[in-house]
């Protein structure tokens, strides 16, 4: 990873511009898209995003037997651990696990105080993270408070590397996350214009958890 002038890692922002990702994101943005269809689109999109966020996972070489001969072939050295930020992170989780079905999964339960916009934790349970690559999931990177709090909990267990995967990001959230966790790469389908006065991404797609589960 590139370094800053003071030797710290330079965080990278990866925007996945694949046409199918952008098309599905547009469908999710539409206010008339029902929860059932929203969930389907989010699962399909997260599957595509997972291919991108895992692009740099290390490979080893193993000897295998094909129907014709013995050969050397590449294989993942180990699957990453996936951590979902509840509740909306579970909307991404289904698609991620279709690509990484053997991945172990952890959860951080956070909710946002609507007055202070600070993240408040109510649940946390992880599989072993030490020495592993961890992918943290949350559809929306808005203020960055929830993501930063979740990443702090994950890092306390000494993972080898941490990646953050979201569907949408606001410039304010990106800046906050990069300031708090300069060693964490961010993967997203789009960077929107700004946050509004109550901390929602604009133009965005509304509250991701409400859109996923049909709540208000």
MDTraj code that builds the backbone (N, CA, C; nanometers):
import mdtraj as md
import numpy as np

residues = "UNK UNK UNK UNK UNK UNK UNK UNK UNK UNK UNK UNK UNK UNK UNK UNK UNK UNK UNK UNK UNK UNK UNK UNK UNK UNK UNK UNK UNK UNK UNK UNK UNK UNK UNK UNK UNK UNK UNK UNK UNK UNK UNK UNK UNK UNK UNK UNK UNK UNK UNK UNK UNK UNK UNK UNK UNK UNK UNK UNK UNK UNK UNK UNK UNK UNK UNK UNK UNK UNK UNK UNK UNK UNK UNK UNK UNK UNK UNK UNK UNK UNK UNK UNK UNK UNK UNK UNK UNK UNK UNK UNK UNK UNK UNK UNK UNK UNK UNK UNK UNK UNK UNK UNK UNK UNK UNK UNK UNK UNK UNK UNK UNK UNK UNK UNK UNK UNK UNK UNK UNK UNK UNK UNK UNK UNK UNK UNK UNK UNK UNK UNK UNK UNK UNK UNK UNK UNK UNK UNK UNK UNK UNK UNK UNK UNK UNK UNK UNK UNK UNK UNK UNK UNK UNK UNK UNK UNK UNK UNK UNK UNK UNK UNK UNK UNK UNK UNK UNK UNK UNK UNK UNK UNK UNK UNK UNK UNK UNK UNK UNK UNK UNK UNK UNK UNK UNK UNK UNK UNK UNK UNK UNK UNK UNK UNK UNK UNK UNK UNK UNK UNK UNK UNK UNK UNK UNK UNK UNK UNK UNK UNK UNK UNK UNK UNK".split()
xyz = np.array([
    [0.0849, -0.1185, 0.0000],
    [0.0000, 0.0000, 0.0000],
    [0.0888, 0.1239, 0.0000],
    [0.0553, 0.2297, -0.0790],
    [0.1349, 0.3519, -0.0798],
    [0.1390, 0.4155, 0.0577],
    [0.2455, 0.4977, 0.0822],
    [0.2635, 0.5630, 0.2105],
    [0.2500, 0.7147, 0.1960],
    [0.2041, 0.7807, 0.3046],
    [0.2030, 0.9258, 0.3084],
    [0.3425, 0.9742, 0.3438],
    [0.3631, 1.1064, 0.3460],
    [0.4955, 1.1614, 0.3737],
    [0.5424, 1.1307, 0.5149],
    [0.4489, 1.1064, 0.6086],
    [0.4888, 1.0726, 0.7451],
    [0.4948, 0.9218, 0.7686],
    [0.4859, 0.8436, 0.6592],
    [0.5021, 0.6996, 0.6705],
    [0.3761, 0.6217, 0.6950],
    [0.2620, 0.6886, 0.7125],
    [0.1361, 0.6177, 0.7336],
    [0.0819, 0.5629, 0.6022],
    [0.0033, 0.4543, 0.6066],
    [-0.0569, 0.4028, 0.4829],
    [-0.1518, 0.5057, 0.4214],
    [-0.1566, 0.5098, 0.2897],
    [-0.2515, 0.5950, 0.2193],
    [-0.3759, 0.5127, 0.1882],
    [-0.4902, 0.5475, 0.2478],
    [-0.6116, 0.4694, 0.2192],
    [-0.6551, 0.4902, 0.0757],
    [-0.7091, 0.3864, 0.0167],
    [-0.7534, 0.3945, -0.1219],
    [-0.9052, 0.3855, -0.1283],
    [-0.9609, 0.4661, -0.2149],
    [-1.1042, 0.4625, -0.2406],
    [-1.1250, 0.3966, -0.3761],
    [-1.2017, 0.2879, -0.3779],
    [-1.2288, 0.2127, -0.5001],
    [-1.3766, 0.2300, -0.5357],
    [-1.4054, 0.2870, -0.6504],
    [-1.5426, 0.3027, -0.6971],
    [-1.5669, 0.2002, -0.8069],
    [-1.6621, 0.1122, -0.7838],
    [-1.6899, 0.0034, -0.8782],
    [-1.7876, 0.0556, -0.9832],
    [-1.7372, 0.0814, -1.1008],
    [-1.8170, 0.1453, -1.2058],
    [-1.8743, 0.0458, -1.3064],
    [-1.8730, -0.0820, -1.2749],
    [-1.9253, -0.1834, -1.3663],
    [-2.0680, -0.1477, -1.4065],
    [-2.1015, -0.1588, -1.5355],
    [-2.2366, -0.1196, -1.5808],
    [-2.3501, -0.1876, -1.5061],
    [-2.3366, -0.3161, -1.4730],
    [-2.4440, -0.3850, -1.4018],
    [-2.4608, -0.3301, -1.2601],
    [-2.3495, -0.2972, -1.1951],
    [-2.3568, -0.2376, -1.0616],
    [-2.4297, -0.1045, -1.0678],
    [-2.3931, -0.0217, -1.1645],
    [-2.4546, 0.1110, -1.1743],
    [-2.6025, 0.1010, -1.2124],
    [-2.6364, 0.0085, -1.2997],
    [-2.7768, -0.0112, -1.3391],
    [-2.8617, -0.0537, -1.2189],
    [-2.8124, -0.1503, -1.1427],
    [-2.8886, -0.1999, -1.0278],
    [-2.8991, -0.0925, -0.9199],
    [-2.7943, -0.0141, -0.9027],
    [-2.7989, 0.0944, -0.8056],
    [-2.9072, 0.1959, -0.8424],
    [-2.9202, 0.2270, -0.9692],
    [-3.0248, 0.3196, -1.0128],
    [-3.1629, 0.2660, -0.9781],
    [-3.1834, 0.1361, -0.9968],
    [-3.3131, 0.0769, -0.9624],
    [-3.3393, 0.0863, -0.8117],
    [-3.2362, 0.0700, -0.7324],
    [-3.2523, 0.0804, -0.5871],
    [-3.2806, 0.2231, -0.5424],
    [-3.2295, 0.3194, -0.6141],
    [-3.2524, 0.4596, -0.5776],
    [-3.3990, 0.4997, -0.5969],
    [-3.4691, 0.4368, -0.6897],
    [-3.6064, 0.4771, -0.7212],
    [-3.6966, 0.4614, -0.5993],
    [-3.7708, 0.5650, -0.5662],
    [-3.8560, 0.5632, -0.4477],
    [-3.9662, 0.4591, -0.4596],
    [-4.0084, 0.4269, -0.5828],
    [-4.1181, 0.3318, -0.6003],
    [-4.0737, 0.1854, -0.5958],
    [-3.9435, 0.1592, -0.5856],
    [-3.8960, 0.0206, -0.5801],
    [-3.9374, -0.0423, -0.4470],
    [-4.0157, -0.1522, -0.4488],
    [-4.0622, -0.2132, -0.3240],
    [-3.9501, -0.2882, -0.2533],
    [-3.9727, -0.3180, -0.1259],
    [-3.8695, -0.3831, -0.0444],
    [-3.8239, -0.5156, -0.1034],
    [-3.9179, -0.5956, -0.1524],
    [-3.8814, -0.7258, -0.2092],
    [-3.7830, -0.7097, -0.3233],
    [-3.8117, -0.6179, -0.4140],
    [-3.7233, -0.5939, -0.5272],
    [-3.5928, -0.5285, -0.4820],
    [-3.6006, -0.4382, -0.3836],
    [-3.4812, -0.3723, -0.3305],
    [-3.3844, -0.4762, -0.2744],
    [-3.4372, -0.5704, -0.1962],
    [-3.3521, -0.6750, -0.1385],
    [-3.2866, -0.7588, -0.2471],
    [-3.3629, -0.7938, -0.3493],
    [-3.3079, -0.8731, -0.4592],
    [-3.1957, -0.7987, -0.5290],
    [-3.2185, -0.6711, -0.5583],
    [-3.1167, -0.5904, -0.6254],
    [-2.9919, -0.5746, -0.5385],
    [-3.0119, -0.5564, -0.4088],
    [-2.8981, -0.5394, -0.3198],
    [-2.8148, -0.6667, -0.3118],
    [-2.8813, -0.7818, -0.3074],
    [-2.8089, -0.9088, -0.3067],
    [-2.7290, -0.9254, -0.4358],
    [-2.7916, -0.8967, -0.5489],
    [-2.7227, -0.9092, -0.6774],
    [-2.6042, -0.8130, -0.6852],
    [-2.6226, -0.6918, -0.6372],
    [-2.5155, -0.5922, -0.6426],
    [-2.4016, -0.6289, -0.5485],
    [-2.4354, -0.6759, -0.4283],
    [-2.3302, -0.7121, -0.3340],
    [-2.2479, -0.8296, -0.3850],
    [-2.3103, -0.9196, -0.4595],
    [-2.2361, -1.0298, -0.5207],
    [-2.1303, -0.9750, -0.6161],
    [-2.1702, -0.8785, -0.6986],
    [-2.0761, -0.8188, -0.7932],
    [-1.9673, -0.7405, -0.7212],
    [-2.0041, -0.6672, -0.6156],
    [-1.9061, -0.5906, -0.5398],
    [-1.8046, -0.6809, -0.4707],
    [-1.8499, -0.7999, -0.4312],
    [-1.7595, -0.8922, -0.3629],
    [-1.6463, -0.9378, -0.4536],
    [-1.6761, -0.9566, -0.5806],
    [-1.5690, -0.9923, -0.6744],
    [-1.4607, -0.8849, -0.6770],
    [-1.5010, -0.7593, -0.6627],
    [-1.4053, -0.6497, -0.6676],
    [-1.3268, -0.6371, -0.5372],
    [-1.3962, -0.6446, -0.4232],
    [-1.3273, -0.6237, -0.2957],
    [-1.2301, -0.7373, -0.2652],
    [-1.2517, -0.8541, -0.3248],
    [-1.1614, -0.9679, -0.3032],
    [-1.0535, -0.9796, -0.4100],
    [-1.0419, -0.8807, -0.4937],
    [-0.9492, -0.8866, -0.6074],
    [-0.8048, -0.9105, -0.5643],
    [-0.7643, -0.8597, -0.4486],
    [-0.6244, -0.8668, -0.4075],
    [-0.5994, -0.9704, -0.2979],
    [-0.6938, -1.0611, -0.2754],
    [-0.6685, -1.1664, -0.1774],
    [-0.5514, -1.2539, -0.2232],
    [-0.4654, -1.2942, -0.1305],
    [-0.3469, -1.3719, -0.1701],
    [-0.3823, -1.5144, -0.2128],
    [-0.3128, -1.5601, -0.3157],
    [-0.3278, -1.6961, -0.3668],
    [-0.2033, -1.7777, -0.3364],
    [-0.2237, -1.9052, -0.3099],
    [-0.1146, -1.9997, -0.3035],
    [-0.1270, -2.0989, -0.4177],
    [-0.0336, -2.1903, -0.4264],
    [-0.0350, -2.2923, -0.5320],
    [-0.0488, -2.4301, -0.4685],
    [-0.1428, -2.5072, -0.5223],
    [-0.1641, -2.6424, -0.4715],
    [-0.1567, -2.7411, -0.5878],
    [-0.1264, -2.8635, -0.5539],
    [-0.1248, -2.9686, -0.6555],
    [-0.2596, -3.0396, -0.6534],
    [-0.3214, -3.0513, -0.7729],
    [-0.4523, -3.1151, -0.7824],
    [-0.4501, -3.2196, -0.8932],
    [-0.5490, -3.3057, -0.8881],
    [-0.5674, -3.4069, -0.9921],
    [-0.6888, -3.3688, -1.0753],
    [-0.6689, -3.3405, -1.2023],
    [-0.7801, -3.3192, -1.2938],
    [-0.8205, -3.4529, -1.3541],
    [-0.9267, -3.4586, -1.4324],
    [-0.9613, -3.5861, -1.4985],
    [-0.8533, -3.6373, -1.5919],
    [-0.7565, -3.5493, -1.6282],
    [-0.6559, -3.5885, -1.7259],
    [-0.5160, -3.6032, -1.6698],
    [-0.4820, -3.5211, -1.5669],
    [-0.3437, -3.5216, -1.5211],
    [-0.3342, -3.4535, -1.3855],
    [-0.2134, -3.4547, -1.3304],
    [-0.1829, -3.3777, -1.2099],
    [-0.1248, -3.2437, -1.2527],
    [-0.1679, -3.1363, -1.1826],
    [-0.1192, -3.0038, -1.2204],
    [-0.1128, -2.9130, -1.0993],
    [-0.0364, -2.8050, -1.1115],
    [-0.0314, -2.7011, -1.0095],
    [-0.1376, -2.5959, -1.0427],
    [-0.2121, -2.5529, -0.9417],
    [-0.3205, -2.4573, -0.9657],
    [-0.3312, -2.3581, -0.8493],
    [-0.3780, -2.2343, -0.8783],
    [-0.3914, -2.1337, -0.7710],
    [-0.5134, -2.1601, -0.6842],
    [-0.5004, -2.1256, -0.5561],
    [-0.6097, -2.1433, -0.4610],
    [-0.5945, -2.0379, -0.3516],
    [-0.7076, -1.9868, -0.3021],
    [-0.7017, -1.8928, -0.1911],
    [-0.6284, -1.9557, -0.0734],
    [-0.5402, -1.8772, -0.0128],
    [-0.4682, -1.9270, 0.1042],
    [-0.5635, -1.9428, 0.2230],
    [-0.6592, -1.8515, 0.2358],
    [-0.7662, -1.8641, 0.3344],
    [-0.8758, -1.7655, 0.2968],
    [-0.9995, -1.8003, 0.3286],
    [-1.1093, -1.7085, 0.2999],
    [-1.1141, -1.5996, 0.4068],
    [-1.1545, -1.4786, 0.3685],
    [-1.1635, -1.3712, 0.4673],
    [-1.2785, -1.3942, 0.5643],
    [-1.2745, -1.3217, 0.6739],
    [-1.3868, -1.3149, 0.7664],
    [-1.4731, -1.1959, 0.7250],
    [-1.6039, -1.2111, 0.7342],
    [-1.6971, -1.1042, 0.6987],
    [-1.7646, -1.0538, 0.8254],
    [-1.7684, -0.9221, 0.8440],
    [-1.8350, -0.8624, 0.9597],
    [-1.9444, -0.7691, 0.9103],
    [-2.0667, -0.7953, 0.9513],
    [-2.1824, -0.7149, 0.9118],
    [-2.2176, -0.6162, 1.0227],
    [-2.2354, -0.4900, 0.9852],
    [-2.2834, -0.3893, 1.0790],
    [-2.4357, -0.3939, 1.0757],
    [-2.4947, -0.4384, 1.1868],
    [-2.6400, -0.4543, 1.1935],
    [-2.7087, -0.3182, 1.1960],
    [-2.8309, -0.3092, 1.1361],
    [-2.8989, -0.4215, 1.0762],
    [-2.8790, -0.4257, 0.9259],
    [-2.8506, -0.3061, 0.8684],
    [-2.8505, -0.2932, 0.7228],
    [-2.7390, -0.3727, 0.6560],
    [-2.6289, -0.3972, 0.7281],
    [-2.5202, -0.4744, 0.6687],
    [-2.5625, -0.6120, 0.6235],
    [-2.6671, -0.6665, 0.6885],
    [-2.7145, -0.7993, 0.6480],
    [-2.7743, -0.7987, 0.5079],
    [-2.8136, -0.6821, 0.4577],
    [-2.8613, -0.6743, 0.3203],
    [-2.7525, -0.7028, 0.2187],
    [-2.6280, -0.6725, 0.2542],
    [-2.5133, -0.7056, 0.1687],
    [-2.4644, -0.8478, 0.1919],
    [-2.4904, -0.9002, 0.3104],
    [-2.4288, -1.0259, 0.3516],
    [-2.4669, -1.1433, 0.2626],
    [-2.5917, -1.1531, 0.2204],
    [-2.6346, -1.2675, 0.1400],
    [-2.5531, -1.2786, 0.0115],
    [-2.5344, -1.1676, -0.0581],
    [-2.4574, -1.1705, -0.1815],
    [-2.3118, -1.2038, -0.1577],
    [-2.2548, -1.1493, -0.0503],
    [-2.1150, -1.1782, -0.0179],
    [-2.0962, -1.3274, 0.0080],
    [-2.1891, -1.3881, 0.0817],
    [-2.1743, -1.5299, 0.1147],
    [-2.2015, -1.6218, -0.0031],
    [-2.2682, -1.5726, -0.1056],
    [-2.2801, -1.6540, -0.2276],
    [-2.1452, -1.6683, -0.2967],
    [-2.0616, -1.5662, -0.2844],
    [-1.9282, -1.5707, -0.3440],
    [-1.8291, -1.6385, -0.2492],
    [-1.8463, -1.6166, -0.1181],
    [-1.7560, -1.6714, -0.0167],
    [-1.8359, -1.7589, 0.0802],
    [-1.8875, -1.8719, 0.0346],
    [-1.9799, -1.9506, 0.1180],
    [-1.9172, -2.0081, 0.2433],
    [-1.7857, -2.0219, 0.2464],
    [-1.7197, -2.0799, 0.3645],
    [-1.6735, -1.9741, 0.4635],
    [-1.6952, -1.8474, 0.4312],
    [-1.6462, -1.7403, 0.5189],
    [-1.7183, -1.7440, 0.6536],
    [-1.6429, -1.7202, 0.7598],
    [-1.7026, -1.7048, 0.8910],
    [-1.7520, -1.5614, 0.9053],
    [-1.8559, -1.5424, 0.9857],
    [-1.9263, -1.4147, 0.9892],
    [-1.9352, -1.3622, 1.1315],
    [-1.9059, -1.2335, 1.1477],
    [-1.9245, -1.1651, 1.2745],
    [-2.0253, -1.0527, 1.2588],
    [-2.0705, -0.9993, 1.3719],
    [-2.1728, -0.8948, 1.3699],
    [-2.1404, -0.7869, 1.4728],
    [-2.1646, -0.6614, 1.4328],
    [-2.1608, -0.5483, 1.5253],
    [-2.2960, -0.4800, 1.5161],
    [-2.3647, -0.4691, 1.6297],
    [-2.4933, -0.4006, 1.6325],
    [-2.4751, -0.2564, 1.6744],
    [-2.5079, -0.1642, 1.5853],
    [-2.4948, -0.0212, 1.6125],
    [-2.6212, 0.0503, 1.5694],
    [-2.6592, 0.1528, 1.6435],
    [-2.7644, 0.2413, 1.5950],
    [-2.7182, 0.3848, 1.6097],
    [-2.7748, 0.4738, 1.5295],
    [-2.7316, 0.6123, 1.5265],
    [-2.8236, 0.6993, 1.6100],
    [-2.7662, 0.7698, 1.7056],
    [-2.8421, 0.8674, 1.7822],
    [-2.8831, 0.9799, 1.6870],
    [-3.0118, 1.0010, 1.6709],
    [-3.0586, 1.0953, 1.5686],
    [-3.0327, 1.2408, 1.6059],
    [-2.9962, 1.2675, 1.7298],
    [-2.9614, 1.4046, 1.7681],
    [-2.8125, 1.4313, 1.7523],
    [-2.7301, 1.3387, 1.8016],
    [-2.5849, 1.3599, 1.7957],
    [-2.5211, 1.2971, 1.6724],
    [-2.5920, 1.2036, 1.6067],
    [-2.5426, 1.1248, 1.4934],
    [-2.4291, 1.0301, 1.5326],
    [-2.4058, 1.0141, 1.6627],
    [-2.3025, 0.9232, 1.7096],
    [-2.3542, 0.7791, 1.7073],
    [-2.2599, 0.6836, 1.6903],
    [-2.2957, 0.5414, 1.6877],
    [-2.2968, 0.4853, 1.8284],
    [-2.4018, 0.4118, 1.8616],
    [-2.4162, 0.3488, 1.9921],
    [-2.4220, 0.1977, 1.9722],
    [-2.3327, 0.1249, 2.0375],
    [-2.3247, -0.0207, 2.0203],
    [-2.4210, -0.0922, 2.1137],
    [-2.4885, -0.1952, 2.0612],
    [-2.5748, -0.2767, 2.1443],
    [-2.5451, -0.4265, 2.1326],
    [-2.4543, -0.4653, 2.0394],
    [-2.4242, -0.6081, 2.0222],
    [-2.2919, -0.6204, 1.9487],
    [-2.2141, -0.7230, 1.9853],
    [-2.0889, -0.7499, 1.9137],
    [-2.0504, -0.8958, 1.9360],
    [-2.0313, -0.9690, 1.8270],
    [-1.9853, -1.1084, 1.8357],
    [-1.9054, -1.1421, 1.7109],
    [-1.7790, -1.1837, 1.7313],
    [-1.6894, -1.2133, 1.6199],
    [-1.6381, -1.3563, 1.6269],
    [-1.6107, -1.4177, 1.5120],
    [-1.5247, -1.5361, 1.5105],
    [-1.3807, -1.4884, 1.5293],
    [-1.2835, -1.5794, 1.5397],
    [-1.1439, -1.5348, 1.5523],
    [-1.1033, -1.4463, 1.4335],
    [-1.0457, -1.3303, 1.4641],
    [-1.0036, -1.2355, 1.3602],
    [-0.8522, -1.2208, 1.3512],
    [-0.7802, -1.2619, 1.4514],
    [-0.6364, -1.2387, 1.4557],
    [-0.5666, -1.2983, 1.3334],
    [-0.4913, -1.2138, 1.2650],
    [-0.4152, -1.2578, 1.1484],
    [-0.4962, -1.2800, 1.0233],
    [-0.6269, -1.2504, 1.0253],
    [-0.7132, -1.2742, 0.9100],
    [-0.7431, -1.1442, 0.8360],
    [-0.7827, -1.1571, 0.7094],
    [-0.8391, -1.0448, 0.6357],
    [-0.9870, -1.0354, 0.6695],
    [-1.0330, -0.9143, 0.7027],
    [-1.1717, -0.8932, 0.7437],
    [-1.2372, -0.7931, 0.6488],
    [-1.3550, -0.8293, 0.5988],
    [-1.4355, -0.7400, 0.5152],
    [-1.5539, -0.6940, 0.5987],
    [-1.5631, -0.5629, 0.6222],
    [-1.6704, -0.5059, 0.7023],
    [-1.7768, -0.4496, 0.6082],
    [-1.9046, -0.4818, 0.6367],
    [-2.0145, -0.4488, 0.5464],
    [-2.1115, -0.3493, 0.6079],
    [-2.1474, -0.2462, 0.5320],
    [-2.2556, -0.1551, 0.5678],
    [-2.2969, -0.0847, 0.4389],
    [-2.4250, -0.0890, 0.4008],
    [-2.4632, -0.0300, 0.2717],
    [-2.4312, 0.1180, 0.2583],
    [-2.4425, 0.1958, 0.3679],
    [-2.4295, 0.3406, 0.3580],
    [-2.3123, 0.3895, 0.4425],
    [-2.2204, 0.4623, 0.3803],
    [-2.1147, 0.5333, 0.4528],
    [-2.1543, 0.6804, 0.4524],
    [-2.2245, 0.7220, 0.5580],
    [-2.2813, 0.8569, 0.5646],
    [-2.1902, 0.9477, 0.6473],
    [-2.2132, 0.9578, 0.7777],
    [-2.1246, 1.0375, 0.8621],
    [-1.9912, 0.9673, 0.8863],
    [-1.9906, 0.8362, 0.8751],
    [-1.8712, 0.7583, 0.9053],
    [-1.8604, 0.7168, 1.0502],
    [-1.9535, 0.7609, 1.1355],
    [-1.9437, 0.7297, 1.2782],
    [-1.9624, 0.5811, 1.3067],
    [-2.0660, 0.5197, 1.2464],
    [-2.0898, 0.3774, 1.2691],
    [-1.9758, 0.2930, 1.2137],
    [-1.9326, 0.3266, 1.0936],
    [-1.8238, 0.2505, 1.0325],
    [-1.6963, 0.2614, 1.1145],
    [-1.6639, 0.3813, 1.1609],
    [-1.5422, 0.3997, 1.2403],
    [-1.5490, 0.3217, 1.3704],
    [-1.6665, 0.3227, 1.4352],
    [-1.6815, 0.2481, 1.5596],
    [-1.6679, 0.0981, 1.5363],
    [-1.7277, 0.0483, 1.4284],
    [-1.7178, -0.0940, 1.3977],
    [-1.5741, -0.1338, 1.3654],
    [-1.5057, -0.0521, 1.2892],
    [-1.3676, -0.0828, 1.2543],
    [-1.2779, -0.0823, 1.3785],
    [-1.3060, 0.0061, 1.4723],
    [-1.2288, 0.0075, 1.5962],
    [-1.2450, -0.1234, 1.6722],
    [-1.3671, -0.1763, 1.6785],
    [-1.3904, -0.3033, 1.7456],
    [-1.3209, -0.4175, 1.6728],
    [-1.3282, -0.4171, 1.5400],
    [-1.2629, -0.5213, 1.4609],
    [-1.1113, -0.5177, 1.4826],
    [-1.0522, -0.4004, 1.4778],
    [-0.9070, -0.3882, 1.4903],
    [-0.8567, -0.4301, 1.6278],
    [-0.9423, -0.4239, 1.7281],
    [-0.9010, -0.4656, 1.8622],
    [-0.8643, -0.6131, 1.8665],
    [-0.9120, -0.6910, 1.7692],
    [-0.8820, -0.8345, 1.7628],
    [-0.7642, -0.8666, 1.6709],
    [-0.6912, -0.7633, 1.6290],
    [-0.5635, -0.7789, 1.5572],
    [-0.5739, -0.8548, 1.4243],
    [-0.6637, -0.8137, 1.3337],
    [-0.6664, -0.8762, 1.2013],
    [-0.5437, -0.8365, 1.1194],
    [-0.5158, -0.9139, 1.0164],
    [-0.4031, -0.8815, 0.9281],
    [-0.4344, -0.7626, 0.8390],
    [-0.5600, -0.7520, 0.7934],
    [-0.6021, -0.6430, 0.7053],
    [-0.7524, -0.6264, 0.7188],
    [-0.7990, -0.5034, 0.6987],
    [-0.9413, -0.4743, 0.7069],
    [-0.9826, -0.3966, 0.5829],
    [-1.0922, -0.4395, 0.5205],
    [-1.1495, -0.3728, 0.4043],
    [-1.2920, -0.3321, 0.4389],
    [-1.3360, -0.2172, 0.3871],
    [-1.4718, -0.1706, 0.4137],
    [-1.5496, -0.1671, 0.2825],
    [-1.6646, -0.2357, 0.2807],
    [-1.7471, -0.2459, 0.1607],
    [-1.8829, -0.1818, 0.1862],
    [-1.9205, -0.0865, 0.1003],
    [-2.0508, -0.0221, 0.1115],
    [-2.1113, -0.0045, -0.0270],
    [-2.2378, 0.0270, -0.0294],
    [-2.3071, 0.0512, -0.1556],
    [-2.2934, 0.1965, -0.1979],
    [-2.3164, 0.2880, -0.1042],
    [-2.3081, 0.4319, -0.1296],
    [-2.2217, 0.4982, -0.0245],
    [-2.1532, 0.6061, -0.0631],
    [-2.0724, 0.6820, 0.0307],
    [-2.0936, 0.8311, 0.0088],
    [-2.0844, 0.9064, 0.1166],
    [-2.0848, 1.0521, 0.1101],
    [-1.9421, 1.1010, 0.1291],
    [-1.9060, 1.2150, 0.0691],
    [-1.7692, 1.2673, 0.0879],
    [-1.7333, 1.2865, 0.2344],
    [-1.8305, 1.3288, 0.3152],
    [-1.8044, 1.3497, 0.4574],
    [-1.7692, 1.2184, 0.5280],
    [-1.8398, 1.1118, 0.4918],
    [-1.8118, 0.9825, 0.5526],
    [-1.6776, 0.9269, 0.5112],
    [-1.6442, 0.9444, 0.3846],
    [-1.5134, 0.8990, 0.3360],
    [-1.4020, 0.9697, 0.4109],
    [-1.4142, 1.1024, 0.4239],
    [-1.3110, 1.1796, 0.4927],
    [-1.2975, 1.1367, 0.6385],
    [-1.4122, 1.1151, 0.7055],
    [-1.4090, 1.0750, 0.8460],
    [-1.3453, 0.9374, 0.8631],
    [-1.3810, 0.8452, 0.7753],
    [-1.3279, 0.7098, 0.7874],
    [-1.1788, 0.7060, 0.7563],
    [-1.1376, 0.7795, 0.6562],
    [-0.9959, 0.7815, 0.6220],
    [-0.9128, 0.8484, 0.7307],
    [-0.9704, 0.9478, 0.7987],
    [-0.8985, 1.0130, 0.9081],
    [-0.8853, 0.9198, 1.0282],
    [-0.9918, 0.8466, 1.0601],
    [-0.9910, 0.7583, 1.1761],
    [-0.9161, 0.6279, 1.1509],
    [-0.9222, 0.5780, 1.0258],
    [-0.8636, 0.4471, 0.9924],
    [-0.7883, 0.4578, 0.8597],
    [-0.6723, 0.5202, 0.8612],
    [-0.6003, 0.5467, 0.7358],
    [-0.5443, 0.4238, 0.6665],
    [-0.5540, 0.3081, 0.7299],
    [-0.5035, 0.1848, 0.6694],
    [-0.6137, 0.0998, 0.6078],
    [-0.7373, 0.1499, 0.6041],
    [-0.8509, 0.0710, 0.5560],
    [-0.8956, 0.1211, 0.4188],
    [-0.8915, 0.0341, 0.3199],
    [-0.9434, 0.0673, 0.1874],
    [-1.0963, 0.0653, 0.1889],
    [-1.1565, 0.1543, 0.1104],
    [-1.3013, 0.1649, 0.0992],
    [-1.3423, 0.1237, -0.0411],
    [-1.4401, 0.0350, -0.0506],
    [-1.4966, -0.0087, -0.1780],
    [-1.6435, 0.0315, -0.1813],
    [-1.6863, 0.0973, -0.2876],
    [-1.8237, 0.1441, -0.2972],
    [-1.8677, 0.1494, -0.4427],
    [-2.0004, 0.1500, -0.4632],
    [-2.0537, 0.1610, -0.5991],
    [-2.0630, 0.3055, -0.6445],
    [-2.0723, 0.4018, -0.5509],
    [-2.0861, 0.5418, -0.5904],
    [-2.0545, 0.6325, -0.4727],
    [-2.0037, 0.7513, -0.5044],
    [-1.9869, 0.8589, -0.4073],
    [-2.0874, 0.9677, -0.4435],
    [-2.1822, 0.9924, -0.3534],
    [-2.2877, 1.0900, -0.3803],
    [-2.2433, 1.2313, -0.3432],
    [-2.3361, 1.3258, -0.3515],
    [-2.3006, 1.4673, -0.3414],
    [-2.2627, 1.5112, -0.2007],
    [-2.3465, 1.4745, -0.1016],
    [-2.3281, 1.5339, 0.0305],
    [-2.4211, 1.4657, 0.1310],
    [-2.4110, 1.5089, 0.2562],
    [-2.5079, 1.4743, 0.3594],
    [-2.6058, 1.5893, 0.3769],
    [-2.7310, 1.5552, 0.4101],
    [-2.8253, 1.6621, 0.4417],
    [-2.8153, 1.6968, 0.5901],
    [-2.9046, 1.7835, 0.6377],
    [-2.8954, 1.8342, 0.7748],
    [-2.9209, 1.7275, 0.8808],
    [-2.9781, 1.6131, 0.8432],
    [-3.0007, 1.5059, 0.9411],
    [-2.9097, 1.3846, 0.9147],
    [-2.8054, 1.4056, 0.8356],
    [-2.7043, 1.3025, 0.8175],
    [-2.7379, 1.1937, 0.7180],
    [-2.8312, 1.2202, 0.6245],
    [-2.8632, 1.1246, 0.5192],
    [-2.7895, 1.1618, 0.3906],
    [-2.7523, 1.0582, 0.3159],
    [-2.6813, 1.0803, 0.1896],
    [-2.7769, 1.1339, 0.0842],
    [-2.7308, 1.2386, 0.0115],
    [-2.8083, 1.2999, -0.0969],
    [-2.7303, 1.2873, -0.2275],
    [-2.7912, 1.2405, -0.3391],
    [-2.9317, 1.2020, -0.3535],
    [-2.9679, 1.0707, -0.2851],
    [-2.8719, 0.9804, -0.2682],
    [-2.8912, 0.8607, -0.1885],
    [-3.0033, 0.7704, -0.2328],
    [-3.0546, 0.6938, -0.1361],
    [-3.1677, 0.6043, -0.1635],
    [-3.2562, 0.5892, -0.0400],
    [-3.2418, 0.6827, 0.0536],
    [-3.3172, 0.6755, 0.1780],
    [-3.2441, 0.5940, 0.2822],
    [-3.3157, 0.5507, 0.3840],
    [-3.2584, 0.4668, 0.4879],
    [-3.2509, 0.3234, 0.4364],
    [-3.1290, 0.2705, 0.4242],
    [-3.1117, 0.1381, 0.3635],
    [-3.1834, 0.0301, 0.4434],
    [-3.1758, 0.0363, 0.5763],
    [-3.2438, -0.0638, 0.6569],
    [-3.3939, -0.0623, 0.6361],
    [-3.4529, 0.0577, 0.6302],
    [-3.5967, 0.0680, 0.6058],
    [-3.6329, 0.0171, 0.4676],
    [-3.5491, 0.0467, 0.3685],
    [-3.5777, 0.0003, 0.2323],
    [-3.5654, -0.1512, 0.2224],
    [-3.4726, -0.2106, 0.2958],
    [-3.4529, -0.3551, 0.2915],
    [-3.5694, -0.4287, 0.3577],
    [-3.6088, -0.3786, 0.4748],
    [-3.7016, -0.4548, 0.5586],
    [-3.8439, -0.3980, 0.5608],
    [-3.8681, -0.2900, 0.4864],
    [-4.0026, -0.2365, 0.4775],
    [-4.0500, -0.1679, 0.6032],
    [-3.9553, -0.1150, 0.6826],
    [-3.9909, -0.0432, 0.8036],
    [-3.9831, 0.1072, 0.7774],
    [-4.0289, 0.1862, 0.8733],
    [-4.0228, 0.3329, 0.8584],
    [-3.9669, 0.3951, 0.9835],
])
top = md.Topology()
chain = top.add_chain()
for i, resn in enumerate(residues, 1):
    res = top.add_residue(resn, chain, resSeq=i)
    for name in ("N", "CA", "C"):
        top.add_atom(name, md.element.get_by_symbol(name[0]), res)
traj = md.Trajectory(xyz[None], top)
